[in-house]
């Protein structure tokens, strides 16, 4: 009998129960799509934090500070209370919604307890509301708080919960809204924070697009999808509104999703080469899956410390910086770069190494001249 996708993933996962990646998990892959280890774990349903604690038996480092989490929860509650009156006012002041466009529904409040039945009800209600908007129903809400939408990955629905969706009465498709409590400092806001928020919003956009295609309503999603970022005004709980293009983020995520069936075949081949019955819940197997450590991994992946240790052991030039990995690609390691620069009787193995050695020696000579070396 042919295995289903779920059975294949369970076999590859091993002894651990599956975890939903959520928007953050899918966004994490979008940050580092070249990391086979992260992609494999996300695909089979193992989070980096579970890998650290359950597979490798290491202590988890603290993630986001409790203060930051508390601030985020308070800011979100501040915007969503009283029928999201403050959020509606923000959209009116931006001329995005008219005064009469005030229809709001909080999906979580319609089925408060997070039982399986209530989660199903939230998802069903969200599908209904998307269908109402796409068909031009005038009763469709302008603002949906905490919708529950599935993203299909290898035939499995993985639910994500965007902060909100927004649309005027004349629009046929909702726009994802991400609420973040860090201060909006205009051009001084950390670009990494903005990119991360846009990628999370892109997960919601992909989920909407998939749902509309599934329902075959005949309404295509925006050719150039956008999202709204709601950030906090410095020193207060006042909010700012930014509209951000997310076409690149959506394209990247859809490419990851579309390539997943091929990736599961590749993962099966890789694990079979490691040993019969190999699964990712085995630490030696997971360690054998190639990673792609980059400095930004420390911002979002609990495995960053372990992957960095492997990069140190192999002398990966990325430890000096992303640019170094590119420049020293011909050598492959920091140790080999030093050998080429020092000479020590080790001849270049390839034409690319020969060229790199000449460039290193030329740069070294210029540097020594600049500092008056030997004078």
N, C-alpha and C positions, 0 to 999 in steps of 0.2 A: 504493500500500500504506500502511495506517495505521501511524504510528510507535508503537513501544512506549514506555512511560514511561522506560525506560532510554535509549532513543535520543533522546527529547526532552531529557532531562537532559544527555546528552552534548553535544548541539547547543548548549544554553544555556550549558553550562560552557565550551566552547571548546577551547583547545589543552591545557589542563591535565588530568592523569590524575585520576580520582575518588579522594576520600579518605573513609574511614569517619568519621562524626561521633563515634561512641562515646557513652558516657553523658555525658561532659563537654561534648561538642558540643551534644547535645540539651538538657542542663541550661542551657547558655549561652543558647539561644533562650528557654528558660523564664524567664530573668532579665529579658529585654527583648523580649517578644513583639511590641511595636509597631515594632521596627526591621526595615524591609523589606529592608535590605541584608544584615543578619545572617541573616535567615530565608531569603533567596534563596541565599546562599552555602552555608548548611547543607543546603538542599534539593538543590542540584546537586552537592554534594560538594567544596566548597572551604573550607578552614579559614581563620580570620582571619590566622594566622601565615603561611600560604602566600600569602595576598593581599598582606600587607605585603612579603614578601621577593621573591616571583616576579612579582606583577602590578605593584606600585608601585616595586619595586626599592629599598626602604628597609631600613635596618638594623633587625634585630629587637632590641627591648629584652629584657633578661633577665627571665625569668618567675620561677617559684619558685626560691628559693635552693638551691644544691647541698646545703647543710647540712640544710635542711628536707626535701628529697627523701630524703637519707640517713637522717634520723631516722624518716621515715615508713616507709621500707623495713625498717628495723631493728625498729620497733614491730610492724609487720605480721608479720614473720618470727618475732618473739618470741611472738606469739599463736598462730601457726599451726604452730609446730614441735611435734614429739612428738605428732602426731595431734591438734593443736589442744587439747591438754590444758588450757592456761591459759584458753582461751576457753570450753571446756566447764565448767570450774570456776566461771567468772564467771556463767554461766547457771544453774548449780546453786545458787549462793549467792543468786541473785535468785529462786529457786523457779520458774524457767522450764523447767528440764529436771530430770528425776529422775536419780538416780545410774545407773540402768540404761539411760537414754536417752543412749547414747554412740556411736552409729553415725556415723562421719565418713568422708567421701570428698573428696579433693582432686582436682578434675577435671583441672587442669593436669598433675598428677603422673602421671595415667594415660596421657597422650600428651605427653611433655615437650618435644620439639622442635616449634617453631611452624611446621611445614610445612603446606601446604594440606590434606593428608590428615589430619594430626593435629588441625588446627583443626576439620575436619569431624567427626572422632571425638569431640572435646570437646562439640560442639554436639549430636551424636546422643546421647551419654551424658546430657547435661543434660536433654534431652527425655524420655528414658527415666525418669530419676529423678523428674521432675515428674509423670509419668504414674503412677509407682508410688505416690507420696504421695497424689495425687488419688484413686486407686482404693482407698486404705486398705491398701496392702501393708505388712505389719509389718516387712519388710526395708528399707523406704525409710529412707535416712539421716536423722539428726536435724540434721546440719550438712553443708552442701555448700560447700566452699571453691572459689572462682574458677569458678563455673559460666559457661557461654557460651550466651547466649540472644539470639535475634534480635528486634529491634523493626521492625515492618513500616512503612515510610514510602513512600508512592506506589508500592506494589507491590513494593518492593525490601526485602530483609531486611538490616538493619544490626545487626551483632552488638555486644553490650555484655557486660561481664564484671564483675558485682557482686563485692564483696569476699567475700561469703558469703550463704547462705540458711539459715534456721533454722526448725525446727518440732518440736514434741513428737510423740510417737507418736500422740496422739489428734487432732492437727490434720491437716487435709487439704490445706492450702495453705502453702507456705513464705513466710516474711517476709524481705524484703531486709535485709542488714546492711551498714552502711558503717563502715569503720575509718578513723579520722582521728587523726593523731599530735599535734594541738595540745592543749594542756593543758585539762582540764575545770575551769573556774573557777566552776562553778555559774552563778549569775546574772550573773557578770562575763564569761562567755565571749562572744566577739564574735557577736552575733545574725546577722550576715552569713555567718559561717562555718557556723553551724547551719542556716540556710536553704539554703545551697549544698549541704551534705551531704544534707539532706532531699530536695532536687530531684534529686540524683544517685540516691538510693535510689528515688525515684519512677520513674525510668527503668526500674530493675529490676522494680518493681511492675507497670508497664505491660507490660513484656516477658512477665512471668509471666501476666498476664491474657490477653494476645494468644495465648500458647501454649496455655493451657487452652481458649480459645474455638476455636482451630484444631484441637485434638485432639477437641473435642466430647465431653468426658468427662462433662459434666453437673454439674460442680462449679463454682459461681460464686465469683469472687474476693470477698474481704471487702468489704462495703458501705462500711466506713470503714477503708481500708487504713492500715497503720502500718508503721514501720520501726524498726530498732534502730540507734542510734549508739553506737559503741565509741570512747571518747575516752581520752586518756592522763592518768593522775594527775600533777599538777604535781610535777616533780622526780624522777620515776621512770618505769619502764615498766609500772607497775601500770595496770590498765584500769578504766574505769567504763562502765556500761551505762545508756543512756537509751532509752526507748520513745517514739517521736514519731508523732503523727498526720500523715499526708501526703495526706489526701483532696484538699485544695486543689491541691497540687502535681501529683497524678495527673490531676485534672480539667483543669488547665492544659495539661499535656503531651498528653493525649488530644485536647483541642480543637485544638492545633497540628497534630497528626498527621491528624486528620479534615479539617482545612481545607487540608491540603497539596495535594490534587488541584485545588482551586479556585485556590490560590496559583500553581500552575504555569501555569494558563491566564492568570492576571493577569500573571505574569512574562513570558510570551511576548508578550502584548499590549504590555507596557511596552517590551520590547527591540525589538519591531518598530517602535515609534514613534521609537526612537532611530536606527535604521537597519537596512537589510537585512543579515542575517547577524550582527547584534550578539550578542556573547557576553560573559560575565562575566570571561573571562580578559583582556579588553581594559580597561586602566586607565580610559580615558575613559568606558566603559560602566558599570563598577562605580562610578565616582564619581557617575554620574548616578542611581543607585538611591538613593532617599531613605533617610537613616538616622534614628535616634532617639537622639542622644547624651544620656546622663544620667551624672551623676558616677560611679555605680557601675560604668560600663563599664570604667573603668581597672582594676578588680579581676579581670576575666576575659577581656577582648577585646583582641587585639593591635592592632586598628584604632582603638582609643579615641583615640590621639593625633591621628590623621588626621581622625577625625570631629569631635574638639574644635576643630581648626583651621577646619573648615567652619562650625561653630557660631559661632566668633569672627567669621568673615568675614560671616556673616549677622546677627550681633548677637542670637543666640538668648538669650532671658531665662533659659534653663536654666543659663547660666553663673553666674548669681547663686544658683541653687538651683531644685529642683523646684517649690517653692511659687511662685517668681517666674514660672515658665512658665505656671502656672495663673492667677495674678493678672493678669499682663500679656498674656494671650492676645488680648485685643481689639486691642492695639497691634501685636503680632507680633514686635517687635524692641526691643532696648534703646534704639537710636537714636530710634525713634518715641516711646518712653516719655519720653525727654528732651525731644523736641519738644513733646509734649503738656504737659509740666510747665512748660517755659519760655515756651510760647506762640509767640513769634517769628512771629506772623502766620499760622501754620498751623492752620486750623480742623479740628476733629474731622471725620473722614470718615463716621462712622457713629454711631448712638445709643450703641452700646457704647463707642466711643472717647470720646464726650462724657461718659458716666458715669465712665469711668476717669479722665479729666482732672479732673473735680470731686473725685474721691476722692484723687487725687495732690496737688492743691492744698490740700485740707483737711488731709491728713497732713503736708504740707510746712509749713503754718502752725502746726500743733500742735508739730512738731519745733522750729521756730525760736523759738516761745514758750518751749518747755522749756529751750532752751540760752541764752535771753536774747539772741537774735540782734538786733543793732542797738542794744542798750542801752548 
